[in-house]
């Protein structure tokens, strides 16, 4: 069924502002519920959800999954975490190839990478001559992927490679072409509590992206995005920095693919621990939502 965005928004406004609240036989509570928050669900429920797990793989870990995965890892000045992250990634049985793109690090990261790659044939190292940004590093890395499934992995410790099976299951079962890992739908191992306004910004950007694409994602900005290789390699990535996230979301939506979303754990870090995304990237994301959904020819 094709969704009419205008009808969905009109229905949301009608139920929120124009309809009378339902009668409740119970005594009133001291703190009345905000009707706007209740009716936000109405807007989102207007869009289809791929949440049925019937027929999916029953794997509860990575242990029994054959090598099928290229991990693309953009790296910039991650000397404190990159060694541990790489070891965690390579310990996962599904990992067939690890493509690491060093975006001209200046903190000794490149030396760490060269040392780790010497005796590990699954690692493919690439280094940019100048710092270009995460999107540029992903563009380079995705082009070198050879396994049938591709996942994006940051070089910090915010995302857990032991949960790859969650993102692989919908693709391996033939249900999905693309899988997003959501930090906001019940993290299986919880999440570190940080930065309230970051979470507000993420949800706002996700909502605006959903309104533009017709999807009903809960976490458009997530790092963990998984693709069938032939899908992601046909997409021309234009953004050089964090605008990659709304760009790739808009472009997979246009392809009318089967897109799933699964819960993942998240261990956010602070700026003193190396977090790089800033408020300017939020404004760039707004522009990218507009550009890749409405201003770029399909």
Secondary structure, DSSP 8 states (H G I E B T S, - for coil): ----HHHHHHHHHIIIIIS-----SS---SS---HHHHHHHHHHTTS------TT----SSSTT--S-EEEEEEESS-TTTHHHHHHHHHTSTTEEEEEEEE---SSSHHHHHHHHHTT-TTEEEEE-SS---HHHHHHHHHHT--SSEEEE--SSSSS-GGGHHHHHHHHHTTS-SEEEEESSS--TT-B----HHHHHHHHHHHHHHHHHH----S-TT-S-EEEEHHHHTTS----SSTTHHHHHHHHHHHTT--EEEEE--B----TTTT----HHHHHHHHHHHHIIIIIS--
